[in-house]
Amino acid sequence: MSVGWPPGARRKRVGTRLLDHARAQVVDLGWTPVLDVVASAVPAISLSRLAGWNEIGRIAFAVTGQNDYRTCFRGTGLRNGPLPGEV
């Protein structure tokens, strides 16, 4: 899924609420929440960090013959809290 907002729609906590909801749904299914963000999308990376997602690495892959770089995040079970079974 790809989600983005125009600059005028930012800073209204829509992205934070969406990330929190998606993380909760994934955790309820017993899965580990993982997110990848286009590395050049600085506002989205900042949002992910502020919403409590932990950066776990960067990946590169070819899309239409060009490398696309992504910053990957792992979500916690609760905002800034552990996943089930974690200490």
HELIX and SHEET records of a PDB file:
HELIX    1   1 PRO A    7  ALA A    9  5                                   3    
HELIX    2   2 VAL A   14  ASP A   28  1                                  15    
HELIX    3   3 VAL A   42  LEU A   50  1                                   9    
SHEET    1   A 3 VAL A  34  VAL A  38  0                                        
SHEET    2   A 3 GLN A  66  ARG A  74 -1                                        
SHEET    3   A 3 ASN A  54  VAL A  63 -1                                        
END                                                                             
